[in-house]
Amino acid sequence: MPEKLKLSRRQRFLPRGRQLRGYGLDLALFPISALMAFELRFDGALPGQYLHSMEASICILAAIKSVAFILGAVRWGHWRYTSANEVVRIVVANTLGSLLGAPLIIMLLGSNAIPRSIYILDWLICCLLTLGARLIVRLVVTGRKQDRAEGERTRTLIFGAGAAGMALVRELLQNGSLMCDVIGLIDDDPQKADLAFQGKRVLGTGDTLGYWVRKRDINKVLIAIPSATGPQMVRILKLTTDAQVEYMMVPSLGELLQGTELGKQIREVAVEDLLGRTPVQLDLKLIRQRIEGRVVMVTGAAGSIGSEICRQVAQFKPLAIVGFDEAETPLFHINREMANRYSDITFHAEIGTITRFDTLNRVMQNYHPTVLYHAAAYKHVPLMESNAFAAVETNILGTWNVARAASEHGVEDFVMISTDKAVRPTSMMGATKRAAELLIRSLQPVSFTKFVAVRFGNVLGSNGSVVPIFKEQISAGGPVTVTHPDMRRYFMTIPEASQLVLQAFSIGKGGEIFVLDMGEAVKIADLAKNLILLSGLQPDRDIEIQFTGLRPGEKMFEELNLQDERLVLTSHPKIRSYVSHHNPDIRQIEAFIGRLEQAAERQDISNLLLTLKELIPDYNPGSELLKEALSAMPTQTFLGKLQLPYGQSQYSGTTKFPPTAIGKSSA
């Protein structure tokens, strides 16, 4: 190891290969510039009296400038990467060489040894030669790279003349293997019109894109505006689609930091770009403090959110991750992925269902998790309307099992993934998630475990979400089905949602419901149109959009918090917190669980809805469930009970485990 370190230090100072050639060229330019200064000063007729002084001066200046270039850290042999910073270094090094050389010549040869104008001429000529040599080599190298690139080059326009656009022009000009012939740039800032960057002119604004595509026979447009908002990206997408030209996206700074070369990371425009969501900035230190060296358990680990939580958690060096799920094949895939990508993190794949308390008890007894992310749930709204008992068994009774087991086995932090559909629910899925929020809050006063819930909206690209469905419909030639022209939903990406879940957990103290900043609600119809545009097609011309009407349990608009929930700021700008000082009573919740179990066991939809309504007064069951309930119970009796506020009904039944015992065994 010391020999390798010693060798690397030596390599820092000893020029090799092209560095040596560059050093030799600069060393030759120093005496040439001094000689040319003498020739210019005396018009090519040097008097004999200055011959000795000239020879000595040339040697002194060449030696001093060599030292100045070393002190100035002027790089040798990297001419094609010469930048404005390098130009400044070269000028400063030349200036330093002249300022040190002149006094030395005067001291050694005398003040009248050479004319003073020689110093100024030498400085000017040396700057021109050292900079000019680099410029020539840069042009030659760039030209050779382009000549060596085989095949037809793509005539390219760059949309965006900002910093990203300039970096892209430079990369495309230097990297001939990308096979792009940059014709010009487009920018919506009229003040940039006719400006030239790297010899490439800004041709006009975005409104002129179609004209320039046709006039210059453009094959591809590269969109170099990583900071563009959603509406801006939609407009650009419309312009490129109307121009009937291929388009691609330049990555953001965050994406660039994960790779090496800009040119290799040019990608297709994604639906996430159209939302215009800025990357999440996390407090990595705080998250690491809560995860590093601990065992983390994730229920629903094979799902979209659960698997991404596993990936995010692995970056903070936990002692182990326990992935718990009943879906065998997806769990197999995430197990393989974790073994390949995070081989230094132990991942335990455990198959089981959260509806079995004994299975959860066994897993937690084996691994003793400190942190638990509860992502296992049924989430499809219309499907849960027709499978209400399955929704209750998993989302409510399953959550109760996980929360109890976590509390009994000393889990320190319990994080439940909730949804905006839990706010004033109109669906069975939303009602069960709201009930799950209340369940874990009831455990907080009687448990050492810190229970928090994180509430957010739709996740782009998750299993069964609207985006994959739209893509399937588009690839099949349409039609794309949308429930209603005015339906709106909140969206965020899977990584963003998972990262904010980790951040919310790190700042949770117990009992909070965290609400993530979802940005502006997006019209589903607009999302469908934008996806059609992304496919290079035109809405209603190439792909028809059909409106089918609201499905069972769906709302036109989702909300993120109740009217009586006062959200407060947290330490993270994208996370709000709701803390209730009136947690549900544990004994009432246990009685509520007992009644739900009875209703589920008897498949009694009427009592199921009544029980949910008593716990969640603002729950409005869907019409299909109401019809089913009315068919099983007299109408007046059912409707009369349905209006009962929470707390009016007298709960009955025995307490299944004393609240005073919850979590005490781990103390």
Secondary structure, DSSP 8 states (H G I E B T S, - for coil): -HHHHHHHHHHHHS--THHHHHHHHHHHHHHHHHHHHHHHHTTT---GGGHHHHHHHHHHHHHHHHHHHHHTT--SS-GGG--HHHHHHHHHHHHHHHHHHHHHHHHHH-TTSS-THHHHHHHHHHHHHHHHHHHHHHHHHHHHHHHH--S--EEEEEE--SHHHHHHHHHHHH-GGG-EEEEEEE-S-GGGTT-EETTEEEEE-GGGHHHHHHHTT--EEEE--TT--HHHHHHHHHHHHHTT-EEEE---HHHHHTSS-SGGG-B---HHHHHT-------HHHHHHHHTTSEEEEETTTSHHHHHHHHHHHTT--SEEEEEES-HHHHHHHHHHHHHH-TTSEEEEEE--TT-HHHHHHHHHHH--SEEEE------HHHHHS-HHHHIIIIIIIHHHHHHHHHHTT-SEEEEEEEGGGSS--SHHHHHHHHHHHHHHHHGGG-SSEEEEEEE-EEET-TT-HHHHHHHHHHTT--EEES-TT-EE-EEEHHHHHHHHHHHHHH--SSEEEEE---S-EEHHHHHHHHHHHTT--BTTTB-EEE----TT--SS--SS-TT---EE-SSTTEEEEE-S----HHHHHHHHHHHHHHHHHT-HHHHHHHHHHH-TT----HHHHHHHHHHS-HHHHHHHHT--TTSS---S--SS-GGGTTGGG-
